[in-house]
Amino acid sequence: MWDDLEKQFSTVLSRLFPKEAQFRRRPASDDLCFSVSWKLKNDPARPNKRSRRIILVLPEELLEDYRDDDQNARAARERRMTDLVGQRLKQFDPNHNTPYGQPEPEEQWVLTCW
């Protein structure tokens, strides 16, 4: 549903995460969702251990508002969104103690105030 906005938000948001992060679209019914994780590189016994996964959710209603905005309003929304995600990242601890072979824990961030 949001294929036309996927590239825009992927570009805007992916630059906030570590360079090697896997930033992928995740299936969602009405919202636009991205899954983000990266290698932690802090456990010699598990060199490929990944961070806790962040699920970014951009709700349908806000995407519709964004689509209807002019260029200046879109730029302002993008700045607020990157500020919000940047603040959350400063408080985010990517480490976890999930055993090998188990999926890494997920944390959902619904971006409602951008």
LUMDO-996919 format. One record per residue: residue number from 1; residue in one letter; x, y, z of N, C-alpha, C, O, CB in turn. Coordinates in Angstrom, 2 decimals. Glycine has a CB too. Example, Ala and Ser with C-alpha at 12.3 -4.5 7.8 and 13.67 -1.06 7.14 Angstrom:
2
    i  aa      npx      npy      npz     capx     capy     capz      cpx      cpy      cpz      opx      opy      opz     cbpx     cbpy     cbpz
    1   A    13.19    -5.69     7.80    12.30    -4.50     7.80    13.20    -3.30     7.80    14.24    -3.32     8.46    11.31    -4.47     9.05
    2   S    12.85    -2.25     7.08    13.67    -1.06     7.14    12.90     0.03     7.87    13.41     1.14     8.04    14.08    -0.60     5.72
//
This chain:
114
    i  aa      npx      npy      npz     capx     capy     capz      cpx      cpy      cpz      opx      opy      opz     cbpx     cbpy     cbpz
    1   M     0.81    -1.20     0.00     0.00     0.00     0.00     0.86     1.27     0.00     0.49     2.28    -0.60    -0.93     0.00     1.20
    2   W     2.01     1.20     0.68     2.85     2.39     0.82     4.15     2.27     0.03     5.16     2.84     0.42     3.15     2.64     2.28
    3   D     4.13     1.54    -1.05     5.34     1.33    -1.84     5.97     2.64    -2.28     7.20     2.75    -2.34     5.03     0.47    -3.05
    4   D     5.16     3.63    -2.59     5.68     4.91    -3.07     6.44     5.67    -1.98     7.30     6.49    -2.29     4.54     5.76    -3.61
    5   L     6.13     5.41    -0.71     6.79     6.11     0.39     7.90     5.28     1.03     8.70     5.80     1.80     5.78     6.49     1.44
    6   E     7.96     4.00     0.71     8.96     3.12     1.32    10.38     3.63     1.11    11.15     3.72     2.06     8.83     1.71     0.75
    7   K    10.73     3.97    -0.12    12.10     4.41    -0.41    12.42     5.70     0.32    13.52     5.84     0.87    12.28     4.60    -1.92
    8   Q    11.48     6.64     0.34    11.70     7.91     1.02    12.02     7.70     2.51    13.01     8.22     3.01    10.48     8.81     0.87
    9   F    11.16     6.94     3.20    11.36     6.74     4.63    12.54     5.83     4.92    13.22     6.00     5.94    10.11     6.18     5.25
   10   S    12.78     4.88     4.06    13.95     4.03     4.22    15.23     4.87     4.17    16.14     4.68     4.97    13.98     2.93     3.14
   11   T    15.29     5.79     3.23    16.45     6.66     3.09    16.60     7.57     4.30    17.70     7.71     4.84    16.34     7.50     1.82
   12   V    15.52     8.17     4.73    15.54     9.12     5.86    15.92     8.41     7.16    16.74     8.92     7.92    14.17     9.81     6.01
   13   L    15.33     7.25     7.41    15.53     6.58     8.69    16.79     5.74     8.77    17.43     5.69     9.82    14.35     5.71     8.98
   14   S    17.16     5.08     7.70    18.30     4.15     7.75    19.60     4.86     8.11    20.48     4.24     8.71    18.45     3.43     6.42
   15   R    19.75     6.10     7.77    21.00     6.82     8.07    21.18     7.09     9.57    22.26     7.49     9.99    21.04     8.14     7.32
   16   L    20.14     6.88    10.37    20.22     7.09    11.81    20.84     5.90    12.55    21.25     6.03    13.70    18.84     7.37    12.37
   17   F    20.91     4.76    11.88    21.37     3.52    12.50    22.80     3.22    12.07    23.31     3.84    11.13    20.44     2.35    12.13
   18   P    23.46     2.28    12.75    24.81     1.92    12.34    24.87     1.59    10.85    23.92     1.06    10.27    25.32     0.73    13.16
   19   K    25.99     1.91    10.25    26.16     1.76     8.81    25.85     0.34     8.32    25.29     0.16     7.24    27.58     2.13     8.41
   20   E    26.21    -0.65     9.12    26.02    -2.05     8.71    24.66    -2.62     9.10    24.42    -3.82     8.92    27.11    -2.90     9.31
   21   A    23.78    -1.81     9.61    22.46    -2.29    10.05    21.66    -2.87     8.89    21.71    -2.36     7.77    21.67    -1.16    10.72
   22   Q    20.92    -3.93     9.18    19.96    -4.46     8.21    18.67    -3.68     8.42    18.05    -3.74     9.48    19.74    -6.02     8.39
   23   F    18.29    -2.96     7.40    17.10    -2.11     7.45    16.17    -2.62     6.37    16.42    -2.43     5.18    17.45    -0.56     7.25
   24   R    15.09    -3.29     6.79    14.21    -3.94     5.83    12.75    -3.61     6.11    12.34    -3.41     7.25    14.41    -5.45     5.85
   25   R    11.99    -3.57     5.03    10.55    -3.40     5.19     9.97    -4.69     5.75    10.40    -5.79     5.42     9.88    -3.04     3.83
   26   R     8.99    -4.52     6.60     8.32    -5.65     7.23     6.86    -5.62     6.80     6.25    -4.55     6.77     8.45    -5.60     8.79
   27   P     6.27    -6.76     6.47     4.86    -6.76     6.05     3.96    -6.20     7.14     4.12    -6.48     8.33     4.42    -8.19     5.70
   28   A     3.01    -5.39     6.71     2.01    -4.82     7.62     0.76    -4.56     6.81     0.83    -4.29     5.61     2.53    -3.51     8.32
   29   S    -0.38    -4.63     7.46    -1.64    -4.48     6.73    -1.87    -3.03     6.29    -2.03    -2.78     5.10    -2.80    -4.94     7.60
   30   D    -1.89    -2.09     7.20    -2.22    -0.71     6.84    -1.09     0.27     7.11    -1.09     1.37     6.55    -3.44    -0.28     7.58
   31   D    -0.15    -0.10     7.93     0.94     0.79     8.29     2.17     0.48     7.44     2.18    -0.49     6.68     1.28     0.67     9.80
   32   L     3.19     1.31     7.57     4.48     1.04     6.94     5.43     0.67     8.07     5.63     1.45     9.00     5.00     2.28     6.11
   33   C     6.02    -0.52     7.98     6.89    -1.01     9.06     8.26    -1.38     8.51     8.40    -1.89     7.40     6.24    -2.23     9.76
   34   F     9.27    -1.11     9.34    10.64    -1.48     9.02    11.22    -2.26    10.20    10.90    -1.99    11.36    11.51    -0.23     8.70
   35   S    12.07    -3.22     9.89    12.78    -4.01    10.88    14.25    -3.62    10.80    14.83    -3.56     9.72    12.59    -5.56    10.64
   36   V    14.86    -3.35    11.98    16.25    -2.89    12.01    17.02    -3.67    13.06    16.57    -3.80    14.20    16.32    -1.36    12.30
   37   S    18.19    -4.20    12.68    19.11    -4.82    13.63    20.51    -4.75    13.02    20.68    -4.51    11.83    18.70    -6.29    13.95
   38   W    21.51    -4.99    13.88    22.90    -4.93    13.42    23.74    -5.88    14.27    23.34    -6.26    15.37    23.47    -3.47    13.49
   39   K    24.91    -6.26    13.75    25.82    -7.11    14.51    26.39    -6.31    15.67    26.80    -5.16    15.51    26.97    -7.67    13.60
   40   L    26.40    -6.93    16.84    26.87    -6.24    18.04    28.39    -6.18    18.12    28.95    -5.19    18.60    26.32    -6.92    19.27
   41   K    29.07    -7.21    17.65    30.54    -7.25    17.66    31.11    -7.10    19.08    32.18    -6.53    19.25    31.10    -6.15    16.75
   42   N    30.40    -7.60    20.07    30.89    -7.46    21.45    30.99    -8.80    22.20    31.22    -8.81    23.41    29.99    -6.53    22.21
   43   D    30.83    -9.90    21.49    30.87   -11.22    22.12    31.75   -12.13    21.26    31.30   -12.64    20.23    29.43   -11.82    22.28
   44   P    33.02   -12.34    21.67    33.93   -13.15    20.85    33.40   -14.57    20.59    33.72   -15.17    19.57    35.28   -13.24    21.53
   45   A    32.61   -15.09    21.50    32.05   -16.43    21.31    30.93   -16.43    20.28    30.59   -17.48    19.72    31.53   -16.98    22.64
   46   R    30.35   -15.26    20.03    29.24   -15.14    19.06    29.48   -13.91    18.18    28.82   -12.89    18.37    27.85   -15.04    19.80
   47   P    30.39   -14.00    17.23    30.73   -12.83    16.41    29.59   -12.34    15.52    29.63   -11.20    15.05    31.90   -13.15    15.55
   48   N    28.59   -13.18    15.27    27.47   -12.77    14.42    26.21   -12.44    15.21    25.13   -12.30    14.64    27.16   -13.86    13.43
   49   K    26.34   -12.32    16.52    25.20   -11.99    17.37    24.65   -10.62    16.97    25.39    -9.65    16.84    25.59   -12.00    18.88
   50   R    23.33   -10.57    16.79    22.67    -9.35    16.34    22.05    -8.61    17.51    21.76    -9.19    18.56    21.61    -9.66    15.29
   51   S    21.86    -7.33    17.32    21.24    -6.47    18.32    19.78    -6.85    18.55    19.19    -7.61    17.78    21.33    -5.01    17.90
   52   R    19.22    -6.32    19.62    17.78    -6.39    19.77    17.19    -5.72    18.53    17.70    -4.70    18.07    17.28    -5.70    21.10
   53   R    16.13    -6.29    18.02    15.51    -5.78    16.79    14.55    -4.64    17.12    13.78    -4.72    18.07    14.77    -6.92    16.04
   54   I    14.62    -3.59    16.32    13.68    -2.48    16.43    12.69    -2.59    15.29    13.08    -2.72    14.13    14.42    -1.09    16.42
   55   I    11.42    -2.52    15.61    10.37    -2.50    14.60     9.82    -1.08    14.58     9.17    -0.64    15.53     9.23    -3.57    14.89
   56   L    10.10    -0.37    13.50     9.59     0.99    13.33     8.24     0.93    12.64     8.11     0.32    11.58    10.60     1.87    12.51
   57   V     7.25     1.55    13.24     5.89     1.54    12.69     5.48     2.97    12.37     5.44     3.82    13.25     4.88     0.87    13.68
   58   L     5.18     3.22    11.11     4.65     4.51    10.67     3.17     4.29    10.38     2.82     3.66     9.39     5.43     5.08     9.40
   59   P     2.30     4.80    11.25     0.86     4.52    11.13     0.24     5.09     9.86     0.67     6.12     9.33     0.14     5.06    12.32
   60   E    -0.77     4.39     9.39    -1.46     4.75     8.16    -1.94     6.20     8.16    -1.75     6.91     7.17    -2.64     3.82     7.95
   61   E    -2.55     6.65     9.23    -3.11     8.01     9.27    -2.03     9.07     9.08    -2.23    10.05     8.37    -3.83     8.24    10.59
   62   L    -0.89     8.87     9.72     0.19     9.85     9.56     0.78     9.80     8.16     1.18    10.83     7.62     1.29     9.59    10.60
   63   L     0.84     8.63     7.57     1.32     8.52     6.19     0.39     9.23     5.22     0.84     9.86     4.26     1.47     7.05     5.80
   64   E    -0.91     9.12     5.46    -1.87     9.84     4.62    -1.69    11.35     4.76    -1.73    12.08     3.78    -3.33     9.44     4.99
   65   D    -1.48    11.81     6.00    -1.24    13.24     6.21     0.03    13.67     5.49     0.05    14.72     4.84    -1.13    13.55     7.72
   66   Y     1.08    12.87     5.60     2.35    13.17     4.94     2.16    13.27     3.43     2.68    14.18     2.79     3.40    12.11     5.28
   67   R     1.42    12.34     2.88     1.18    12.32     1.43     0.46    13.59     0.97     0.71    14.08    -0.13     0.36    11.08     1.05
   68   D    -0.43    14.13     1.83    -1.19    15.33     1.48    -0.41    16.63     1.71    -0.83    17.68     1.23    -2.47    15.36     2.28
   69   D     0.70    16.56     2.44     1.48    17.77     2.76     2.20    18.33     1.54     2.46    17.62     0.57     2.50    17.46     3.86
   70   D     2.52    19.62     1.62     3.39    20.21     0.62     4.85    19.89     0.99     5.10    19.27     2.02     3.16    21.76     0.51
   71   Q     5.78    20.30     0.16     7.20    19.96     0.34     7.75    20.46     1.67     8.50    19.74     2.33     8.02    20.54    -0.81
   72   N     7.41    21.69     2.07     7.91    22.24     3.33     7.38    21.48     4.53     8.13    21.20     5.47     7.54    23.71     3.46
   73   A     6.10    21.15     4.51     5.51    20.40     5.62     6.10    18.99     5.70     6.31    18.47     6.79     3.98    20.32     5.46
   74   R     6.38    18.39     4.55     7.00    17.06     4.55     8.39    17.13     5.18     8.76    16.28     5.99     7.09    16.50     3.11
   75   A     9.15    18.13     4.80    10.51    18.28     5.36    10.45    18.48     6.86    11.27    17.92     7.59    11.24    19.47     4.69
   76   A     9.49    19.25     7.34     9.34    19.48     8.78     8.97    18.17     9.48     9.50    17.87    10.55     8.25    20.56     9.05
   77   R     8.07    17.39     8.90     7.70    16.09     9.49     8.90    15.16     9.55     9.11    14.47    10.54     6.56    15.44     8.68
   78   E     9.69    15.14     8.49    10.87    14.27     8.46    11.87    14.67     9.55    12.47    13.80    10.18    11.55    14.32     7.08
   79   R    12.05    15.97     9.77    12.95    16.43    10.84    12.44    15.99    12.21    13.22    15.51    13.03    13.09    17.97    10.80
   80   R    11.14    16.13    12.45    10.58    15.70    13.74    10.72    14.20    13.91    11.03    13.72    15.01     9.09    16.11    13.84
   81   M    10.51    13.45    12.84    10.61    12.00    12.90    12.06    11.58    13.20    12.28    10.72    14.05    10.13    11.37    11.58
   82   T    13.03    12.17    12.53    14.42    11.79    12.77    14.85    12.22    14.18    15.64    11.53    14.82    15.35    12.43    11.71
   83   D    14.36    13.35    14.65    14.65    13.76    16.04    14.10    12.74    17.02    14.78    12.36    17.97    14.06    15.16    16.34
   84   L    12.86    12.30    16.80    12.22    11.32    17.68    12.99    10.01    17.70    13.28     9.47    18.77    10.77    11.08    17.23
   85   V    13.32     9.50    16.53    14.05     8.23    16.46    15.45     8.40    17.05    15.94     7.51    17.74    14.14     7.73    14.99
   86   G    16.10     9.52    16.78    17.43     9.78    17.35    17.41     9.78    18.87    18.31     9.23    19.50    17.96    11.10    16.84
   87   Q    16.40    10.41    19.46    16.27    10.41    20.91    16.05     9.01    21.46    16.64     8.64    22.47    15.12    11.32    21.34
   88   R    15.20     8.24    20.79    14.95     6.87    21.25    16.23     6.03    21.15    16.50     5.21    22.03    13.82     6.22    20.41
   89   L    17.01     6.23    20.09    18.24     5.47    19.92    19.24     5.78    21.03    19.98     4.89    21.46    18.87     5.77    18.57
   90   K    19.28     7.01    21.49    20.20     7.37    22.58    19.89     6.59    23.85    20.79     6.33    24.65    20.13     8.87    22.87
   91   Q    18.64     6.22    24.04    18.22     5.48    25.24    18.15     3.97    25.01    17.92     3.21    25.95    16.86     5.99    25.70
   92   F    18.34     3.55    23.80    18.18     2.14    23.42    19.43     1.34    23.76    20.55     1.75    23.43    17.87     2.02    21.92
   93   D    19.25     0.21    24.41    20.34    -0.72    24.68    20.19    -1.90    23.73    19.27    -2.71    23.90    20.34    -1.18    26.18
   94   P    21.06    -2.03    22.75    20.92    -3.10    21.75    21.32    -4.48    22.27    21.02    -5.49    21.63    21.74    -2.78    20.54
   95   N    22.00    -4.54    23.41    22.49    -5.81    23.95    21.37    -6.66    24.52    20.33    -6.15    24.95    23.54    -5.55    25.03
   96   H    21.59    -7.96    24.52    20.65    -8.91    25.11    21.40   -10.20    25.41    22.52   -10.40    24.96    19.45    -9.19    24.15
   97   N    20.77   -11.07    26.18    21.37   -12.35    26.56    20.57   -13.53    26.03    20.54   -14.60    26.64    21.49   -12.45    28.07
   98   T    19.92   -13.34    24.91    19.14   -14.42    24.31    20.07   -15.54    23.87    21.08   -15.27    23.22    18.29   -13.90    23.11
   99   P    19.75   -16.78    24.21    20.61   -17.90    23.83    20.76   -18.04    22.31    19.88   -17.65    21.54    20.06   -19.19    24.40
  100   Y    21.89   -18.59    21.92    22.17   -18.86    20.51    21.04   -19.71    19.92    20.57   -20.66    20.55    23.53   -19.58    20.35
  101   G    20.62   -19.37    18.72    19.58   -20.12    18.03    18.18   -19.60    18.28    17.23   -20.00    17.60    19.64   -21.55    18.45
  102   Q    18.03   -18.71    19.24    16.74   -18.10    19.52    16.66   -16.75    18.81    17.68   -16.09    18.64    16.52   -17.94    21.07
  103   P    15.46   -16.33    18.39    15.36   -15.01    17.74    15.69   -13.90    18.73    15.36   -13.98    19.91    13.95   -14.80    17.16
  104   E    16.34   -12.88    18.22    16.67   -11.75    19.10    15.39   -11.04    19.53    14.41   -11.03    18.79    17.64   -10.76    18.39
  105   P    15.39   -10.46    20.73    14.19    -9.76    21.19    13.86    -8.56    20.30    14.74    -7.97    19.67    14.37    -9.30    22.65
  106   E    12.58    -8.21    20.28    12.12    -7.08    19.46    11.55    -5.99    20.35    11.01    -6.24    21.43    11.06    -7.54    18.43
  107   E    11.69    -4.78    19.86    11.09    -3.62    20.51    10.39    -2.81    19.43    11.00    -2.42    18.43    12.18    -2.76    21.27
  108   Q     9.11    -2.55    19.63     8.34    -1.82    18.63     8.30    -0.34    18.97     8.00     0.04    20.10     6.90    -2.38    18.52
  109   W     8.61     0.51    17.98     8.54     1.95    18.13     7.48     2.46    17.16     7.71     2.48    15.95     9.94     2.62    17.88
  110   V     6.34     2.88    17.68     5.29     3.44    16.85     5.52     4.95    16.79     5.48     5.64    17.81     3.85     3.09    17.42
  111   L     5.77     5.43    15.59     6.10     6.85    15.39     4.80     7.64    15.17     4.35     7.80    14.03     7.09     7.03    14.18
  112   T     4.22     8.11    16.26     2.92     8.75    16.18     2.96    10.27    16.21     1.98    10.91    15.84     2.07     8.27    17.29
  113   C     4.05    10.86    16.64     4.09    12.31    16.83     5.09    12.98    15.91     5.97    13.73    16.35     4.42    12.64    18.27
  114   W     4.95    12.72    14.66     5.88    13.36    13.74     5.09    14.09    12.69     5.67    14.72    11.80     6.84    12.35    13.09
//
